């Protein structure tokens, strides 16, 4: 009986909680999003943002497997240069030929994407495994 109780307690431990949303803007994400317990195999929170001509048109956050998130995050900046990179926020690259931007960030602390509004390539390229974000930023620009 004692070992059964321990097995139940260990099996019911709560994992990571992530902010979840799938919206057009950061504001809608804050208003309509919610915190969720991640399934056991999804051990990372992700934050993605799509821009067209410098304007954000899609923000998505949720739970994901770390390997999948890191794979997307590594595409933010390509070693061969910005032309091959997926993350090209308007604040850093005002070249009109680079009309699309898809940026990803991963983190593994409770609801770590909530109220985070990255604006520069520097914020998208921080490796949160090495340098966790402890401060959240919010701006409506």
ZARO-85534 format. One line per 4 residues: number of its first residue (from 0); their letters; for each residue x, y, z of C-alpha. Coordinates in Angstrom, 2 decimals, decimal comma. Layout:
// ZARO-85534
NUM	a	X/Y/Z  ...
END
This chain:
// ZARO-85534
0	xxxx	0,00/0,00/0,00  2,79/2,43/0,96  4,63/1,89/-2,38  1,37/2,33/-4,30
4	xxxx	0,84/5,68/-2,62  4,38/6,81/-3,48  3,90/5,73/-7,11  0,66/7,74/-7,32
8	xxxx	2,29/10,81/-5,80  5,31/10,63/-8,10  3,14/10,06/-11,15  0,92/13,04/-10,36
12	xxxx	3,63/15,66/-9,98  2,87/18,82/-11,90  5,39/19,74/-14,57  6,03/23,05/-16,24
16	xxxx	3,23/25,58/-16,70  3,25/27,71/-19,84  1,23/30,66/-21,08  -0,89/29,52/-24,03
20	xxxx	-2,35/31,65/-26,80  -2,82/31,71/-30,57  -3,68/35,27/-31,54  -2,99/38,04/-34,04
24	xxxx	-1,39/40,49/-31,60  0,51/40,50/-28,32  -2,36/42,35/-26,63  -4,87/39,68/-27,71
28	xxxx	-2,46/37,04/-26,43  -2,38/38,70/-22,98  -6,17/39,12/-22,88  -7,24/35,74/-24,31
32	xxxx	-4,34/33,55/-23,20  -4,21/31,31/-20,17  -1,76/29,29/-18,11  -1,66/25,54/-18,75
36	xxxx	0,06/22,51/-17,21  2,25/21,01/-19,91  1,97/17,33/-20,83  4,85/15,28/-19,41
40	xxxx	6,89/15,11/-22,63  6,57/18,83/-23,35  9,21/20,34/-21,09  9,65/23,79/-22,61
44	xxxx	7,51/26,88/-23,17  7,69/28,41/-26,64  6,91/31,87/-27,97  6,64/32,52/-31,70
48	xxxx	5,96/35,75/-33,51  5,32/36,35/-37,20  5,73/39,75/-38,84  4,99/40,95/-42,34
52	xxxx	6,53/44,25/-43,44  7,46/44,93/-39,81  3,95/44,45/-38,40  3,14/41,54/-36,09
56	xxxx	0,28/39,43/-37,41  0,57/36,21/-35,39  1,67/35,42/-31,83  1,59/31,90/-30,45
60	xxxx	2,71/30,52/-27,09  2,43/27,15/-25,42  4,13/23,92/-24,40  6,57/22,06/-26,63
64	xxxx	9,31/19,46/-26,51  12,64/21,16/-25,87  14,34/19,59/-28,90  11,65/20,87/-31,28
68	xxxx	11,70/24,37/-29,78  15,49/24,62/-29,87  15,51/23,46/-33,49  13,19/26,35/-34,42
72	xxxx	15,11/28,80/-32,21  18,40/27,93/-33,93  16,90/29,09/-37,25  16,38/32,61/-35,91
76	xxxx	19,89/33,54/-37,04  21,60/31,53/-39,77  25,42/31,36/-39,79  25,43/32,31/-43,49
80	xxxx	23,74/35,62/-42,75  20,42/37,40/-42,40  19,30/36,40/-45,89  19,00/32,79/-44,66
84	xxxx	17,69/33,62/-41,18  14,01/33,32/-40,27  13,97/36,01/-37,57  14,15/39,50/-39,05
88	xxxx	12,21/41,90/-36,83  11,65/45,36/-38,26  13,58/47,07/-35,47  16,80/45,44/-36,69
92	xxxx	16,34/45,02/-40,43  14,50/47,71/-42,34  15,32/46,19/-45,72  12,04/46,06/-47,68
96	xxxx	13,12/42,87/-49,49  12,94/41,04/-46,17  9,19/41,21/-45,82  8,60/38,12/-43,63
100	xxxx	9,91/37,35/-40,17  9,33/34,23/-38,04  11,00/34,29/-34,61  11,01/31,64/-31,89
104	xxxx	12,13/31,72/-28,28  12,19/28,88/-25,73  12,19/29,04/-21,94  11,66/26,65/-19,08
108	xxxx	10,44/28,65/-16,10  6,81/29,05/-15,05  4,76/31,02/-17,63  8,01/32,54/-18,87
112	xxxx	6,49/33,94/-22,10  3,75/35,90/-20,35  4,09/39,68/-20,79  7,22/39,26/-22,90
116	xxxx	7,28/41,45/-26,02  10,66/41,04/-27,74  11,46/43,75/-30,22  15,06/43,15/-31,29
120	xxxx	17,10/40,28/-32,68  19,18/40,39/-29,46  16,15/39,32/-27,43  15,36/36,48/-29,84
124	xxxx	18,90/35,10/-29,82  19,49/34,90/-26,04  20,00/31,26/-25,09  17,64/30,96/-22,13
128	xxxx	19,32/27,70/-21,07  22,51/29,66/-20,39  21,01/33,05/-19,48  17,43/32,64/-18,19
132	xxxx	15,18/35,65/-18,48  14,32/36,95/-15,04  12,73/40,23/-16,12  9,72/40,50/-18,38
136	xxxx	9,16/43,46/-20,64  5,91/44,83/-21,93  5,43/47,59/-24,43  2,69/48,47/-26,85
140	x	4,62/49,91/-29,78
END
